Amino acid sequence: MKKKRRILQSILCCIIIASAVLFYIWFTAPMTDPVQIFRAAERRNLYKKSEIMGYEELFFDFDYAVLGKTKQGYLLYEWSGRPHPSYTGVLRYYPKQEEITAFSSAGFLSEHRSGHKSIPLFVIAKNYRAVNAKVVFQGSANNPEQHYEQEVTRRDGGYFLFQIPCDELGCPSRFYFWEGNCTILLYDHNGNLLETHAYIPQR
């Protein structure tokens, strides 16, 4: 009888130790799933659960981004995969605008790094007929020849994402120091122009 009790105690002790080890591994291991990482950022910043619009790989100061939608605005969480993807990131909130909501990476508020390859620009249009969008950068009076444009198709999540090459704009350390004009044009599926908006980056 005592022998059986000792065996049961040993088994129970092993189960407790194994459970503790597994819990420690689960609790301390960095998260890799984008949804889990985004949800953890929401909780840390005391935001209610939002509707996830999409997950993107970036080529800027951050490596990845998840875009979420609330009733009043949008949440963009960006993080770096180097070295701890679940702890290195920035969550920013952008309130909905009247016709379009356009915002750029939180990396624009950081110092410029030569490793940047492109500038991510997110655009969400209220007009459901807009399936294509174009962004046009035109230089200022000091640099009138500077011109760049890019056209993209709406993502499945209902937003547009431009990846603007850094060498076209020089990757300024603060994007709102751009001295020229930036225009966003929206088109329907037949290529008809629907709307034109001046883009003023949100700070």
C-alpha positions in Angstrom: 0.0 0.0 0.0 2.8 2.4 1.0 4.7 1.4 -2.2 1.7 2.4 -4.3 1.3 5.7 -2.5 5.0 6.5 -3.1 4.6 5.6 -6.8 1.5 7.9 -7.0 3.3 10.7 -5.2 6.3 10.3 -7.6 4.0 10.4 -10.6 2.2 13.5 -9.3 5.5 15.2 -8.5 6.7 14.5 -12.1 3.4 15.9 -13.5 3.7 19.1 -11.4 7.3 19.6 -12.5 6.6 19.0 -16.1 3.6 21.3 -16.0 5.7 24.0 -14.4 8.4 23.7 -17.1 5.9 23.8 -19.9 4.2 26.8 -18.4 7.6 28.6 -18.1 8.5 27.9 -21.7 5.0 29.1 -22.9 5.2 32.2 -20.7 8.7 33.3 -21.6 8.9 32.2 -25.3 8.5 35.1 -27.7 5.2 35.1 -29.7 5.5 34.6 -33.4 1.8 34.7 -34.5 1.0 38.2 -35.8 -2.6 38.1 -34.3 -1.2 37.1 -30.9 1.4 39.9 -31.0 -1.2 42.4 -32.0 -3.7 41.4 -29.3 -1.0 41.5 -26.7 -0.1 45.1 -27.8 -3.8 46.0 -27.5 -4.0 44.7 -24.0 -0.8 46.4 -22.9 -2.2 49.7 -24.2 -5.7 49.2 -22.8 -7.5 49.2 -26.1 -10.6 47.1 -26.7 -10.5 44.3 -29.2 -10.5 45.6 -32.7 -11.3 44.0 -36.1 -8.1 43.0 -37.8 -7.9 44.2 -41.4 -4.6 42.8 -42.4 -1.0 41.7 -41.8 2.0 43.2 -43.7 5.7 42.7 -44.1 7.5 46.1 -44.2 10.8 47.2 -45.4 11.2 50.2 -43.1 12.3 50.7 -39.5 9.9 47.9 -38.6 9.7 44.5 -40.2 6.0 43.7 -39.7 2.7 45.4 -39.1 -0.9 44.5 -38.2 -3.7 46.9 -39.0 -6.9 46.9 -36.9 -10.2 48.8 -37.1 -12.3 50.3 -34.4 -15.5 52.3 -34.6 -13.7 55.6 -34.3 -10.4 54.8 -36.0 -7.5 52.5 -36.8 -4.8 50.8 -34.8 -1.4 50.1 -36.5 1.0 47.9 -34.6 4.5 47.7 -36.0 7.3 45.6 -34.6 10.8 44.4 -35.4 11.7 40.7 -35.7 15.1 41.5 -34.3 15.6 39.9 -31.8 12.3 39.6 -29.8 9.2 40.0 -32.1 6.7 40.1 -29.2 8.3 42.9 -27.3 9.8 45.4 -29.7 7.1 47.4 -31.4 4.9 50.6 -31.5 1.1 50.8 -31.4 -0.4 54.0 -32.8 -4.0 55.1 -33.1 -5.3 57.1 -36.1 -8.8 58.6 -35.9 -11.1 58.1 -38.9 -11.2 61.1 -41.3 -14.1 62.2 -43.4 -13.3 60.8 -46.8 -10.0 59.0 -46.5 -7.7 58.2 -43.6 -4.0 58.1 -44.6 -1.1 57.5 -42.3 2.5 56.4 -42.4 4.8 54.3 -40.3 5.6 55.1 -36.8 9.2 54.8 -38.1 8.9 58.3 -39.6 9.1 59.6 -36.0 12.4 57.9 -35.5 15.9 58.8 -36.7 16.6 57.9 -40.3 18.6 54.7 -40.7 20.4 53.8 -43.9 18.9 50.3 -43.8 15.4 51.6 -44.8 14.3 50.4 -48.2 10.8 51.8 -48.6 8.3 54.0 -46.8 4.9 52.3 -46.0 1.8 54.5 -46.5 -1.6 53.2 -45.5 -4.8 54.6 -47.0 -8.4 53.6 -46.1 -11.1 55.1 -48.3 -14.7 55.6 -47.3 -15.8 55.2 -50.9 -16.4 51.5 -51.4 -16.1 51.8 -55.2 -12.4 52.7 -55.0 -10.5 49.6 -56.0 -7.3 51.3 -57.1 -5.3 54.2 -55.7 -2.4 56.3 -56.8 -0.1 58.5 -54.8 1.8 61.4 -56.5 4.7 63.2 -54.9 5.6 66.5 -56.5 8.7 68.5 -55.4 8.6 72.0 -54.0 9.7 75.2 -55.6 13.2 74.5 -54.4 13.2 71.1 -56.2 10.4 71.3 -58.8 11.8 68.4 -60.9 11.3 65.8 -58.1 8.4 63.7 -59.0 7.2 60.2 -58.1 4.0 58.3 -58.4 2.8 54.8 -57.5 -0.4 52.9 -58.1 -1.7 50.0 -56.0 -4.8 47.8 -55.7 -7.0 47.6 -52.6 -6.0 44.8 -50.3 -8.6 42.2 -49.2 -8.8 43.9 -45.8 -10.2 47.0 -47.5 -7.1 49.3 -47.4 -4.4 50.4 -49.8 -0.7 50.1 -49.0 2.0 52.0 -50.8 5.7 51.0 -50.4 7.5 54.1 -51.6 11.2 53.5 -52.4 13.4 55.5 -50.0 15.7 56.8 -52.8 12.7 58.6 -54.3 12.1 60.8 -51.3 15.3 60.6 -49.4 13.7 58.9 -46.4 13.5 62.1 -44.3 13.8 61.5 -40.6 10.4 63.1 -40.1 8.1 62.6 -43.1 6.0 65.8 -42.5 9.1 67.8 -43.3 8.5 66.9 -46.9 8.3 70.3 -48.7 6.5 69.3 -51.8 2.9 68.2 -52.5 1.5 64.7 -52.0 -1.8 63.8 -53.6 -3.9 60.6 -53.4 -6.2 59.7 -56.3 -8.9 57.0 -56.1 -10.2 55.0 -59.1 -13.0 52.6 -59.7 -12.5 49.1 -61.4 -12.9 50.7 -64.8 -10.1 53.2 -64.2 -12.4 56.2 -63.7 -11.2 58.9 -61.3 -13.5 59.0 -58.3 -11.7 61.4 -55.8 -8.6 63.4 -55.3 -7.2 64.2 -51.9 -4.2 66.2 -50.6 -2.3 64.1 -48.2 -1.1 65.8 -45.0 0.6 63.2 -42.7 -0.9 62.8 -39.3 1.6 63.4 -36.5 
